[in-house]
């Protein structure tokens, strides 16, 4: 679902504001997803339930 939402926003930007804004959106989404992955490596592991 998040992928379809992101793709929908991308195409909405292409149709309304143009390709440069859609590319900026895609770069921002890539940066956010890679940033969360990088952050998750520094978080402590979840406590086990056992």
VOMI-705903 format. One line per field, with one value per atom (N, C-alpha, C): residue number from 1; residue in three letters; atom name; z, y, x. Coordinates in pm, whole numbers, plus 32768, in hexadecimal, padded with zeros to 4 digits. Layout:
N
n	c(NUM; ...)
res	c(ala; ...)
atom	c(CA; ...)
c3	c(Z; ...)
c2	c(Y; ...)
c1	c(X; ...)
***
This chain:
50
n	c(1; 1; 1; 2; 2; 2; 3; 3; 3; 4; 4; 4; 5; 5; 5; 6; 6; 6; 7; 7; 7; 8; 8; 8; 9; 9; 9; 10; 10; 10; 11; 11; 11; 12; 12; 12; 13; 13; 13; 14; 14; 14; 15; 15; 15; 16; 16; 16; 17; 17; 17; 18; 18; 18; 19; 19; 19; 20; 20; 20; 21; 21; 21; 22; 22; 22; 23; 23; 23; 24; 24; 24; 25; 25; 25; 26; 26; 26; 27; 27; 27; 28; 28; 28; 29; 29; 29; 30; 30; 30; 31; 31; 31; 32; 32; 32; 33; 33; 33; 34; 34; 34; 35; 35; 35; 36; 36; 36; 37; 37; 37; 38; 38; 38; 39; 39; 39; 40; 40; 40; 41; 41; 41; 42; 42; 42; 43; 43; 43; 44; 44; 44; 45; 45; 45; 46; 46; 46; 47; 47; 47; 48; 48; 48; 49; 49; 49; 50; 50; 50)
res	c(unk; unk; unk; unk; unk; unk; unk; unk; unk; unk; unk; unk; unk; unk; unk; unk; unk; unk; unk; unk; unk; unk; unk; unk; unk; unk; unk; unk; unk; unk; unk; unk; unk; unk; unk; unk; unk; unk; unk; unk; unk; unk; unk; unk; unk; unk; unk; unk; unk; unk; unk; unk; unk; unk; unk; unk; unk; unk; unk; unk; unk; unk; unk; unk; unk; unk; unk; unk; unk; unk; unk; unk; unk; unk; unk; unk; unk; unk; unk; unk; unk; unk; unk; unk; unk; unk; unk; unk; unk; unk; unk; unk; unk; unk; unk; unk; unk; unk; unk; unk; unk; unk; unk; unk; unk; unk; unk; unk; unk; unk; unk; unk; unk; unk; unk; unk; unk; unk; unk; unk; unk; unk; unk; unk; unk; unk; unk; unk; unk; unk; unk; unk; unk; unk; unk; unk; unk; unk; unk; unk; unk; unk; unk; unk; unk; unk; unk; unk; unk; unk)
atom	c(N; CA; C; N; CA; C; N; CA; C; N; CA; C; N; CA; C; N; CA; C; N; CA; C; N; CA; C; N; CA; C; N; CA; C; N; CA; C; N; CA; C; N; CA; C; N; CA; C; N; CA; C; N; CA; C; N; CA; C; N; CA; C; N; CA; C; N; CA; C; N; CA; C; N; CA; C; N; CA; C; N; CA; C; N; CA; C; N; CA; C; N; CA; C; N; CA; C; N; CA; C; N; CA; C; N; CA; C; N; CA; C; N; CA; C; N; CA; C; N; CA; C; N; CA; C; N; CA; C; N; CA; C; N; CA; C; N; CA; C; N; CA; C; N; CA; C; N; CA; C; N; CA; C; N; CA; C; N; CA; C; N; CA; C; N; CA; C; N; CA; C; N; CA; C)
c3	c(8000; 8000; 8000; 8055; 8050; 7FC8; 7F87; 7F03; 7E9E; 7EA0; 7E43; 7E60; 7EDE; 7F03; 7ED3; 7EE6; 7EB9; 7E21; 7DDC; 7D4A; 7D1A; 7D5F; 7D3C; 7D4C; 7DB9; 7DCD; 7D61; 7D3C; 7CD3; 7C51; 7C26; 7BA8; 7BB1; 7C27; 7C39; 7C27; 7C5C; 7C4B; 7BB9; 7B74; 7AE6; 7A97; 7AB1; 7A64; 7A88; 7B03; 7B2E; 7B2B; 7B69; 7B78; 7B1A; 7AE5; 7A87; 7ABE; 7A65; 7A87; 7AF1; 7AF1; 7B58; 7BE8; 7BFE; 7C85; 7CA7; 7C44; 7C5A; 7C7B; 7C38; 7C55; 7CE3; 7D0A; 7D93; 7DF9; 7DDB; 7E33; 7E3F; 7DCE; 7DCF; 7E1D; 7E0B; 7E54; 7EE9; 7F0D; 7F9B; 7FD9; 7F90; 7FC4; 7FD3; 7F74; 7F7E; 7FF5; 8009; 807A; 80FF; 8107; 8183; 81A0; 813A; 8153; 8176; 8135; 8157; 81DE; 8200; 8281; 82F3; 82E3; 834B; 835B; 82ED; 82F6; 8342; 8323; 8367; 83FB; 841C; 84A8; 84F2; 84B0; 84F5; 851F; 84DE; 8506; 858B; 85B3; 862E; 86A3; 8689; 86F5; 873C; 87BF; 8805; 87D5; 87E0; 87B2; 8809; 87CE; 8818; 8889; 88FC; 8969; 8941; 8966; 8944; 89A5; 8975; 89CA; 89FE; 8A3C; 8A6C; 8ADB)
c2	c(7F87; 8000; 8081; 8089; 8102; 8117; 80AA; 80B6; 80F2; 80C3; 80F9; 818B; 81B0; 823B; 8294; 8266; 82B2; 82C0; 8253; 8257; 82B5; 82B3; 830D; 83A0; 83BF; 8449; 846F; 8411; 842B; 8451; 8401; 841E; 849B; 84B7; 8532; 85AB; 85A2; 860E; 861B; 85AB; 85B0; 85F9; 85D9; 8612; 86A3; 86CC; 8754; 87B5; 8790; 87ED; 87D0; 8758; 8736; 86D0; 86A0; 8635; 865D; 86D8; 86F8; 86E9; 870E; 8700; 866C; 861D; 858E; 854B; 8576; 853F; 8566; 85E2; 860B; 85B8; 859A; 8545; 84BA; 8482; 83FD; 83FC; 8461; 846A; 8479; 84C8; 84D9; 8456; 840C; 838B; 8328; 8328; 82D0; 82F6; 8376; 83A4; 837F; 838E; 836C; 82D7; 8284; 81F4; 81C5; 81F9; 81D3; 820D; 8281; 82BE; 826D; 8238; 81E5; 8163; 812E; 80B4; 80CE; 813D; 815F; 8177; 81B7; 81D2; 8151; 80F2; 8077; 8024; 8036; 7FEC; 801D; 8097; 80CF; 80C0; 808D; 807B; 7FF8; 7FF1; 7F71; 7F0D; 7E8D; 7E2A; 7E2E; 7E01; 7DFD; 7D97; 7DB4; 7D52; 7CD5; 7C62; 7BE5; 7BCD; 7B8A; 7B72; 7AE4; 7ABE; 7A35; 7A1E)
c1	c(8051; 8000; 8056; 80BC; 810F; 8152; 8175; 81B4; 8154; 80D7; 8073; 8054; 8052; 803A; 80AD; 8128; 819C; 819E; 817C; 8176; 8107; 8096; 8029; 804F; 8094; 80C2; 8126; 817D; 81DF; 8198; 8138; 80F2; 809C; 8065; 801A; 8076; 80EF; 8150; 817A; 818C; 81B1; 8146; 80C9; 805A; 803C; 8057; 8033; 80A9; 8117; 8188; 81FB; 8201; 826A; 82CC; 831F; 837E; 83E5; 841B; 847F; 844A; 83CE; 8396; 837F; 835A; 8348; 83CD; 8436; 84BC; 84E6; 84CC; 84EC; 849F; 8421; 83CF; 840F; 8438; 8473; 84F7; 8548; 85C6; 85AB; 8548; 8526; 84F6; 84A5; 8474; 84E7; 8543; 85B7; 860E; 8623; 8674; 8633; 85AF; 8568; 8572; 855C; 8561; 85ED; 8652; 86DA; 8702; 86CF; 86EC; 86B2; 8638; 85FC; 864B; 867D; 86CB; 874D; 878E; 880A; 87F1; 8781; 8760; 8743; 8703; 86DC; 8755; 87C7; 883E; 8875; 8852; 8887; 8827; 87AF; 874F; 8768; 874C; 875C; 86F2; 870D; 86AB; 862E; 85C0; 8541; 854D; 850F; 8513; 84C6; 84FC; 84B7; 8445; 83DF; 8369; 836E; 83DD; 83E1; 843D)
***
